[in-house]
């Protein structure tokens, strides 16, 4: 259903929406506070989305399910500001599932550079190949089928089904879990992993009508990204402030406290990234490989641990990201 994402944000942003009110069955009710105005809150956040959502390229006219899938995989653990130029370049290079499936893997990895977690690029191409082989080149609409594709988890399956096809299914990412934890549970932050309570909360607020459910899922995710943020939420701009259980409790801090920033310098991720950057640079310069000695050199940590450098190459090889011989290292 190309164009659904366009429909999600088609309402003029200068005025509030004139659509009819949403209907929510509110099941399971056990996760809802007493007398919680479900439909009013859902409608209010959806109206906020209609006015203030970001103008992102995958929300434009004619966006396909394949393009939504690429966006969702790229956006896993990566800021949107870094995803936008890569997504545009990717879609320009491989505008269809078939073209990605047939692409040279080294080219796929090279274009992915800068997004991190390059196994996602491999999985995305493998998913495209599986779609060609098993689904006649059409991205499945059923989230239970989508989740069988390489690299597609519950969130991504739900997002593609909802945003590309309008399927009524919960779409639960970190932003959604945080908004609902505050709004319904009165806690500052959700747990580190998605739990049954997160699913039940999302389901309880999901509108009954499919297109409204997709719009709500996009809205609550955007709301968590722009207003109900992890640090310094803009509560003074929150249109459902008076119904937020967390605010009514006085905004208590999370029991775990602020999560520490992840260390980067000297991590395996950094060293693996150095090797991949070396290979991508070499490929862009027209070279098919680099010497194993050069690859091991960039994989050295500050202590010069050669055995760790060897393990870095081995881990990349195991993940299918590089090919290693006695003398050289190449992209697959």
Residue, then its C-alpha position, 0 to 999 in steps of 0.5 A: x500500500x504505497x502512500x500510507x506513510x504520506x497519509x499518516x502526516x497529510x493533515x496540514x500542520x497549521x491547524x488541528x485535524x478535523x477527523x472524527x474521534x478515534x475509538x479504543x477498546x482499551x484491552x487489557x484494562x488492568x494496565x490502565x489507571x482508574x478513570x483514564x481518558x483513553x480516547x481523549x489522550x490518544x486523540x490529543x497525541x495524534x492531533x499533536x502529531x498531525x501538526x508537529x511531526x518531522x518532515x522525514x523522507x520516508x513519510x513522503x508520497x509513494x513510499x514503498x514497503x521496501x523503503x519503509x523496511x530499509x528505514x526501520x533497519x537503518x534506524x535501529x540504534x542509529x540517530x535519524x540525522x545519520x539515517x536520512x542521507x544514507x537512506x536516500x543514497x541507498x534508495x537511489x542505488x537500489x530502489x527495489x528489493x530485486x536490485x538490493x538482492x542482486x547487489x555486490x555485498x562489498x558495495x552494500x557494506x561500503x554504502x552502509x559505512x557510518x551507520x554502525x552495526x554493519x551486520x544489519x546491512x548483511x541482514x537487509x540484503x539477505x532479507x531482500x534475497x529471501x523476499x525474492x525467493x519466497x515471496x515473489x519480491x513483495x515485502x510481506x504484510x504479516x508481522x509474523x512472517x516479517x519476523x522470520x526475515x534475517x535481521x527483523x525483530x518484533x519492533x521492525x516487523x510491527x513497524x513495517x506492517x503498520x506503516x507500510x500496510x496499515x496493519x493493526x499491530x502494536x509498534x513498540x520501541x524505546x520511545x513508546x515504552x517510555x511514554x507509556x511507562x510515564x503516562x500509565x505507569x507513573x515511572x520515569x523510565x521503562x526497563x532495559x528490555x521490552x516486557x509483557x507490561x509494555x506490550x499490554x500498555x501499547x495494546x490497551x491504547x491501540x485504536x480499533x480501526x487499522x489506519x488510526x492504529x497506524x497513525x497512533x503508533x507513528x504519533x506516540x513514537x514521534x511524541x517520545x522522540x520530541x517531547x517525552x524524551x529520556x533526559x529533560x522531557x518537555x513537560x511544559x509542551x506536553x498536551x496530555x500533561x494533566x493526565x500523565x501519572x508520572x507528573x501527577x506523582x511529582x515526576x519521581x526519578x527512576x530507581x536505576x538512575x540515569x543510564x551511563x554513557x557507553x564507552x567507545x574508545x578501545x571497545x571491540x566495536x571501535x576496533x572492528x569499525x577501524x578494520x571495516x573503514x580500512x576495507x571500505x576506503x580500499x574498495x573506494x580507491x579501487x583496491x580489492x583487498x588489503x594486506x592482513x598485516x595492515x588489517x591487524x595493525x588497525x585492529x590493535x588496541x592501545x596496549x598493542x594486544x596482537x592476540x586481541x587484534x587476531x580475535x577482531x578479524x576472526x569475529x568479523x569473519x565469523x559474522x560474514x563481514x570480511x574474508x581472510x586469507x594468510x596474506x590478505x583481507x577483503x570485503x565479501 
